[in-house]
Amino acid sequence: MLNNGTIVSREFAADLDLHEAAGWNDYCAKASPEVLQQCGLRLEKIAGAYATIACNIDMVAVDRVIGLGLVEPACESHLDRIISLYRETGVRQFFVQVSPHARPAAILDWLKVWGFGRCLGIWHNSTANQTLPQKHNVADL
């Protein structure tokens, strides 16, 4: 949605996210090996979404998922893989940008099950105990 309340199409939203991911890809491609190593910087594609990772920088604005459910419908295993990826790299906090057009709508429920909270339209994992989210039983929520 634009600031004026206009709803954009799924194609436009996906195009915006893909352009942002392409910018990260260009940055990673042009960064020196030293910068990549010092920052722990990389970009992973998972089911049409992109996970930006900077495991040596504790900055949630860098560690995030772009485009989940836009290019292709997401499934729970995609979210499981994304969370595992951040856990494996030692990233303690990250967020998931979820477009209103993301498919399926159940993505929002999956994020809740994993303990993510919504803040300013972005789904963020809680890091009060400095660990990545753990999956909860839906009946317990």
QUIFEN-V122730 format. One record per backbone hydrogen bond with DSSP energy under -1.0 kcal/mol. CO is the residue of the C=O (numbers start at 0). NH is the residue of the N-H. E is the energy in kcal/mol with one decimal. If there is no record, write none. Layout:
BEGIN
((CO;NH;E) (CO;NH;E))
END
This chain:
BEGIN
((1;4;-2.4) (5;1;-2.8) (8;12;-2.6) (9;13;-2.8) (10;14;-2.4) (11;15;-2.4) (12;16;-2.2) (13;17;-2.8) (14;18;-2.2) (15;19;-2.1) (16;20;-2.5) (17;21;-2.4) (18;22;-1.9) (19;23;-1.8) (20;24;-2.5) (21;25;-2.7) (22;26;-2.3) (23;27;-2.7) (24;28;-2.4) (25;29;-2.0) (26;30;-1.6) (31;35;-2.5) (32;36;-2.4) (33;37;-3.1) (34;38;-2.5) (35;39;-1.3) (35;40;-1.7) (38;55;-2.3) (39;54;-1.7) (41;52;-2.8) (43;50;-3.2) (45;48;-2.2) (48;45;-2.7) (49;65;-3.1) (50;43;-2.5) (52;41;-2.5) (53;56;-2.1) (56;58;-1.7) (58;61;-1.9) (58;62;-1.4) (61;63;-1.2) (62;94;-1.6) (63;51;-2.9) (64;96;-2.4) (65;49;-2.6) (66;69;-2.0) (68;102;-2.3) (74;77;-1.2) (74;78;-1.4) (75;79;-2.6) (76;80;-2.3) (77;81;-2.4) (78;82;-2.6) (79;83;-2.4) (80;84;-2.5) (81;85;-2.1) (82;86;-2.4) (83;87;-3.2) (84;88;-1.7) (85;90;-1.7) (86;89;-1.1) (93;124;-1.7) (94;64;-2.2) (95;122;-1.9) (98;101;-1.8) (102;73;-2.6) (103;106;-1.9) (104;107;-1.4) (105;109;-2.5) (106;110;-2.4) (107;111;-1.8) (108;112;-2.4) (109;113;-1.8) (110;115;-2.7) (111;114;-1.6) (112;135;-2.1) (116;123;-3.2) (118;121;-1.6) (121;118;-2.8) (122;95;-2.9) (123;116;-2.9) (126;129;-1.9) (136;139;-1.6) (137;140;-1.5))
END
